[in-house]
C-alpha cells in the first residue's frame, strides 16, 4: 500500500487543491508550510473526491488552530457533503483531534486565517470507507417499510421519495426524486391486533437511480442470529418532534440502544417474539410518522450500513417504555422470495 501526501506550495497563501483518492493508498493532507505554522492571511481550499459509492474518513491527529470565540480569528471549515459554499460545514479551531466522515463521495475543507493570526498547523489523514452496500439488488426497484403504513392506502396515490432532506424546498439537494409505486407487497402474516409481521415491500415502476446522494443499504444476511442487544442503531425520519406535536420538515436522526427481548417483554408486560426488536434510550426515541423507517447498524471496521430493523410501534414518544421494531434478520427469506427478479449477495 502506498502513501500519498498532498503537496502544498511553500509560501502560497491563496490556494485551491483537488484530490481524487484511489484504492490502495493512504492519503495525508498537511497545512501550508507544515510542520511550520501557516502564515497570516492564508486562504486555502481542498476538495477531496472518493470513487463513486465510497465515503471518506477524515481524521486530523495534529490540529493546532488559534482558538477564539466562535472561531472568528482562524478557522477550518469542513463540509461533509462537499459543498464549497460551506452551507452545511462544521467549524473548528483550537487544539485536539478532528474527525469527520463524508456523507457521500466528496468532502470539502477550507482554511482561513486572519491578517493578525499567529499561525497554526494541521496534519490530516484520509481513507476510503467501503460502499454502503456492495450487496445491493441488481434491479433497484424495492424499498422496505412497515405493513401497517400501507393500511387504507392506494398504490396509485403513493410515491417513494428518495434523496431529499428538507421537505419544504426542492432546492436543498439535487438528488431528490419521486418514484411511482407499481406494487405493495405486504407480509401475508401481518396483523394489527396484536401487531405481528409488520413488514412490507414497495416495488417502484422504474428502477431507482443510484448516485452520490442515493444508494442502497445492505440487508443483514451476515447477522442472522444476532440479537444486537447492547448495540446502537440509528433511526431517521421526518416524524413528529414530540408526541402529538408537529412533524419535522428536515430529516432527523437519532442513535438508539437495542435492549434484550426478555427485558423488553418485562417492561411492556407483553411477550416479544423473536421477530421483534426493542430500542430504549432515555429522552430519545422515534415518534409518530417515523413508522416504516429504518434502523441502521454500522459494522465496525468496514463502516458498512445494514438495515436491521423497521420502526413499528411505541407508547407515546420518549417515555420510560421501549419502542418496538420489526427485526429484519427474521424476514430475509421472505424478502428474497417476494422479489425474485432481484439479485442478492450474501455478505
C-alpha positions in Angstrom: 0.0 0.0 0.0 1.4 3.4 -1.0 1.3 6.7 0.8 0.3 10.0 -0.9 0.9 13.4 0.7 -1.0 16.4 -0.8 1.7 18.8 -1.7 1.2 22.4 -0.6 3.3 25.0 -2.3 5.5 26.7 0.2 4.7 30.3 0.8 1.5 30.3 -1.2 -1.3 31.8 0.9 -4.2 31.6 -1.6 -4.7 28.1 -2.8 -7.1 25.5 -4.1 -6.4 21.8 -4.3 -8.4 18.9 -5.7 -7.6 15.3 -4.9 -9.1 12.2 -6.4 -8.5 9.3 -4.0 -7.7 5.9 -5.4 -7.6 2.4 -4.0 -4.5 1.1 -2.2 -3.0 4.3 -0.9 -3.0 6.2 2.4 -3.5 10.0 2.0 -2.2 12.8 4.2 -3.3 16.5 4.0 -0.8 18.9 5.7 -1.5 22.6 6.3 0.6 25.1 4.3 4.3 25.1 5.3 3.8 22.1 7.7 5.4 21.2 10.1 5.9 25.0 10.5 2.9 27.2 11.2 1.0 28.6 8.2 1.3 32.4 7.8 -1.3 35.1 8.5 -4.0 35.8 5.9 -3.9 32.2 4.5 -6.9 31.2 2.5 -6.7 27.6 1.2 -9.4 25.2 0.0 -9.3 21.5 -0.5 -11.7 19.3 -2.4 -11.4 15.5 -1.7 -13.1 13.1 -4.0 -13.6 9.3 -3.5 -14.6 6.7 -6.1 -18.3 6.6 -6.8 -20.2 4.9 -4.0 -17.4 5.3 -1.4 -17.2 7.7 1.6 -14.2 9.5 3.1 -13.0 9.0 6.6 -11.1 12.2 7.5 -9.0 12.5 10.7 -6.7 15.2 11.9 -4.4 13.8 14.6 -2.4 17.1 14.5 -4.7 20.1 14.8 -3.5 23.4 16.3 -5.6 26.3 15.2 -5.6 29.5 17.3 -8.7 29.4 19.5 -11.2 32.3 19.6 -14.8 32.8 20.4 -16.8 31.5 17.5 -13.5 30.7 15.7 -13.6 34.3 14.5 -9.8 34.7 14.1 -8.7 31.4 12.4 -10.9 28.5 11.4 -11.1 25.3 9.5 -14.4 24.5 7.8 -15.4 21.0 6.8 -18.4 20.3 4.6 -19.2 16.5 4.8 -21.3 16.8 1.6 -18.6 18.6 -0.4 -20.4 21.9 -0.6 -18.0 24.8 -1.5 -20.5 27.3 -0.2 -19.9 25.7 3.3 -23.7 25.8 3.9 -23.5 22.6 6.0 -19.9 22.9 7.2 -18.6 22.2 10.7 -16.3 24.9 12.1 -13.2 24.0 14.0 -10.5 25.9 15.9 -8.3 25.2 19.0 -6.3 22.1 19.7 -7.2 18.4 19.6 -8.3 15.7 17.2 -10.8 16.4 14.5 -12.7 13.6 12.8 -15.4 13.7 10.1 -16.9 11.3 7.6 -18.3 12.5 4.2 -22.0 12.0 3.5 -21.2 10.6 0.0 -18.1 10.5 -2.1 -17.0 14.2 -1.7 -15.6 16.3 1.1 -14.6 20.0 1.1 -12.3 21.8 3.6 -11.3 25.4 3.8 -8.6 27.0 6.0 -9.0 30.7 6.8 -6.5 32.7 8.9 -6.8 36.4 9.7 -4.2 39.1 8.9 -3.3 39.1 12.6 -3.1 35.4 13.0 -0.1 33.9 14.9 -0.4 30.8 12.7 -1.2 27.2 13.3 -0.9 23.8 11.6 -2.7 20.5 11.0 -2.0 17.1 9.5 -4.9 15.0 8.4 -5.1 11.5 7.1 -7.8 10.3 4.7 -9.0 6.8 3.9 -11.8 5.2 1.9 -14.9 3.8 3.6 -16.3 0.9 1.7 -19.6 1.4 -0.2 -22.7 1.4 2.0 -23.8 -1.7 0.1 -21.9 -3.9 -2.2 -24.7 -6.5 -1.9 -27.4 -4.3 -3.4 -30.1 -5.6 -5.7 -29.4 -5.8 -9.4 -32.8 -4.3 -10.2 -33.1 -1.3 -8.0 -36.9 -1.3 -7.5 -37.6 -2.3 -3.9 -37.8 -0.5 -0.6 -38.7 -1.8 2.9 -41.4 -0.3 5.1 -43.9 -1.4 7.8 -47.0 -3.2 6.6 -49.3 -1.0 8.8 -48.2 2.1 6.9 -50.0 0.7 3.8 -53.4 0.2 5.5 -56.1 2.2 3.7 -53.5 3.5 1.3 -54.0 3.3 -2.5 -50.9 2.3 -4.6 -51.9 4.9 -7.3 -51.7 7.7 -4.7 -48.3 6.7 -3.3 -44.8 7.6 -4.3 -41.4 6.7 -3.0 -39.3 9.9 -2.2 -35.5 9.4 -2.2 -32.5 11.7 -1.8 -34.4 14.5 0.0 -33.6 16.4 3.2 -35.8 19.4 3.6 -39.4 18.7 2.6 -40.3 22.4 2.3 -38.0 23.1 -0.6 -36.8 21.4 -3.7 -33.5 23.3 -3.9 -31.7 21.9 -0.9 -30.5 18.8 -2.8 -30.2 17.9 -6.4 -30.7 14.2 -5.6 -34.4 14.3 -4.6 -36.6 12.1 -6.8 -40.1 10.7 -6.5 -40.8 7.2 -7.9 -44.2 5.9 -8.8 -45.1 2.7 -6.9 -46.1 -0.3 -9.0 -47.0 -2.7 -6.2 -47.5 -3.1 -2.5 -46.2 -6.4 -1.2 -47.3 -6.9 2.4 -46.4 -9.9 4.6 -49.2 -12.4 4.4 -49.0 -13.0 8.2 -49.4 -9.3 9.1 -51.9 -8.5 11.9 -52.7 -5.3 13.8 -54.1 -6.8 17.0 -51.7 -8.0 18.1 -49.1 -6.4 15.9 -47.2 -9.1 14.1 -45.1 -9.4 10.9 -45.2 -5.7 10.4 -43.1 -5.6 7.2 -43.8 -4.8 3.5 -42.0 -4.1 0.3 -42.6 -1.3 -2.1 -41.9 -2.0 -5.8 -41.3 1.0 -7.9 -42.4 1.2 -11.6 -38.9 2.4 -12.7 -35.5 1.4 -11.3 -34.2 3.8 -8.6 -31.2 5.6 -9.9 -28.2 5.4 -7.5 -25.8 8.3 -7.3 -23.7 10.2 -4.8 -26.8 11.1 -2.8 -28.9 8.0 -3.2 -27.7 4.4 -2.6 -28.8 1.0 -1.4 -28.4 -0.3 2.1 -27.2 -3.8 2.9 -29.6 -6.5 4.1 -28.2 -8.2 7.2 -27.5 -11.7 5.9 -24.3 -12.0 7.8 -26.0 -11.1 11.1 -28.6 -13.8 11.1 -29.0 -15.0 14.7 -27.5 -11.7 16.1 -29.7 -10.1 18.8 -27.9 -6.7 18.6 -28.7 -6.4 22.3 -26.4 -3.7 23.7 -25.6 -2.3 20.3 -26.5 1.1 19.0 -28.6 1.6 15.9 -29.6 4.8 14.0 -33.1 5.7 13.1 -34.0 8.5 10.8 -37.2 10.1 9.5 -39.5 13.2 9.2 -41.7 12.1 12.1 -43.2 14.2 14.9 -40.8 16.2 17.1 -42.8 15.1 20.2 -46.0 13.1 20.8 -48.9 14.9 19.2 -46.6 17.7 18.1 -45.6 18.9 14.6 -43.6 16.8 12.2 -40.2 17.8 11.2 -39.6 19.4 7.8 -35.9 18.2 7.7 -34.7 14.7 8.0 -33.9 13.9 11.6 -31.8 11.0 13.0 -31.2 9.6 16.5 -29.0 6.8 18.0 -30.9 4.3 20.0 -29.8 1.3 22.1 -31.1 -2.1 21.4 -32.3 -3.9 24.5 -32.9 -7.7 25.1 -36.3 -9.0 24.2 -36.8 -10.5 27.6 -36.1 -7.2 29.2 -38.5 -5.5 26.8 -41.2 -8.1 27.5 -40.9 -7.3 31.2 -41.0 -3.5 30.7 -44.0 -3.7 28.4 -45.8 -6.6 30.1 -46.1 -8.2 26.7 -44.3 -11.1 25.1 -41.8 -10.0 22.5 -41.4 -12.6 19.7 -38.0 -13.2 18.0 -39.4 -11.3 15.0 -39.3 -8.1 17.1 -36.5 -5.8 18.2 -36.8 -3.3 21.0 -35.0 0.0 21.5 -34.7 2.2 24.5 -32.6 5.3 25.3 -33.6 7.8 27.9 -35.1 11.0 26.3 -34.5 9.7 22.8 -36.9 7.8 20.6 -38.7 7.6 17.2 -42.2 9.1 17.2 -45.4 9.3 15.2 -44.9 9.3 11.4 -41.4 7.7 11.8 -43.2 4.3 11.3 -41.8 2.3 8.4 -38.4 4.0 8.7 -35.1 2.1 9.0 -32.9 1.1 11.9 -29.3 1.1 10.7 -26.5 -0.8 12.2 -23.0 0.2 11.3 -20.5 -2.6 11.0 -17.2 -1.8 12.9 -14.2 -1.7 10.6 -15.9 -1.5 7.2 -18.4 1.3 8.1 -21.0 -0.6 6.0 -24.6 0.1 6.9 -27.1 -2.7 7.4 -30.9 -2.2 7.8 -31.6 -4.4 10.8 -34.9 -3.0 11.9 -38.1 -1.3 10.7 -39.9 1.2 13.1 -43.2 -0.4 14.1 -44.9 1.0 17.2 -44.4 2.6 20.6 -46.1 4.0 23.6 -46.2 7.8 23.0 -42.6 9.1 22.4 -39.5 9.1 24.6 -41.3 7.8 27.6 -39.9 5.3 30.1 -41.1 2.4 27.8 -39.2 0.8 24.9 -40.3 1.1 21.3 -40.9 -2.0 19.2 -39.5 -2.6 15.7 -39.6 -5.4 13.1 -36.4 -7.4 13.2 -35.3 -7.7 9.5 -33.0 -10.7 10.0 -36.1 -12.8 10.6 -37.6 -11.9 7.2 -34.7 -12.3 4.8 -36.1 -15.4 3.2 -39.5 -13.7 2.7 -37.8 -10.6 1.2 -35.9 -12.7 -1.3 -38.9 -14.8 -2.2 -41.1 -11.7 -2.6 -38.6 -10.1 -5.0 -37.5 -12.9 -7.3 -36.4 -10.6 -10.1 -33.7 -9.1 -7.8 -30.2 -10.3 -7.2 -28.6 -10.7 -3.8 -25.2 -11.4 -2.5 -24.6 -13.0 0.9 -22.0 -10.8 2.8 
